[in-house]
Amino acid sequence: MSLTRLLFIGLPGAGKGTQAKLLDLTHISTGDVIRNAFANKDTLLLPYQESINKGELLPDEPLFKLIEQHIQNLPLNSKGYILDGAVRTIPQAEFVLNQELIDAVFEFRCSEKEAIRRIGLRREKEHRKEDSPEAVKIRLKEYYEKTSPTISFLMLQHYHSSLRYFTIDADKSIEEVHKEISNILKV
């Protein structure tokens, strides 16, 4: 049986993590992994804590190590995984493609206004440091400067390889988005 290997990409607050948690696949959220590493005083990531809390991205090398580590340690009964927040730059996209870590990309298209609204709700509920208004501004700037070109790069790869690419209207309700993803995955 082959594993389902997905990449969820899009604006912060677009609902990638919410949708990943609704599927019967291992959810590898780099945000969750990084927050856990900080809580456990992980020496690999501790030097990056201040910049991450400000909204900056984790450099490529430690990110690559995190991704590989979590994929190697998938539960035995795992049907596959979703990389969430793992690819935000072209070098990161090249890494997952060269390592053949993904079969399909789901781009979550969401208006900035809706994404900011959702992050505000999440901030009230979860109190994430990287969801502060100042950090969100930096994260959005990083998204437009680095992730947006990466999305274009991945879309082009779809035309030149077996990579499947799907665009999801993430402004819709959680239920509507889940139904659309489930229909694509036929689950």
Steps between C-alpha positions, in 0.01 A plus 500: 500500500645838404485798731303813425750788515343846494620856535258765629612854414342844522465814708539474876146455634366343179391186687776256401545361851127481563448295185804280562358400837174387336672247272614150592864579423793590723509878536855635496460865593833677515336764721394236754839327478682829558277600794555154658875527444506838677294363789743207532809724467615317183857615438459478121225764493550707816733748322211592266232554765513880509488540121217243465295677768542823302348331193816414306551164330718217625816465284506215249751259656328454837165487321626220270619304804161539669309383194723197444487408869120505510456309175744232617302465824152464352272265696501147354129520418530838326329526161717798417568853609428865445784750511350821637717812509800296391553672166514877488797566272616373161803316652260323738275406207801370308599294804164325536481440125857369470446272800167387349319588824175619340258373235251785509474865597185659640519876473263666746386829344359732762453876509744684723209655688354156584843361593564790741153453652568130558845567648339747741254233614781247535710751698214543749456124532856362483718800600772425244784752512537488121138616466559844655398786265866597451605143421206455261617803299845342467351159414284654227800689361699170501207330327481754216878520455588129532199267506302659219786446249538147642135430421560610140808276488301199626220570255752490214640168630153356464522558124844338469470201732254260659435744786128559540386854584165608642371845584257521791268796571596533866261792560220242517384338823703225668237245392496615136880497475518156662243364256697638204827345623330168580348488151843556345659233720193274463481435875 
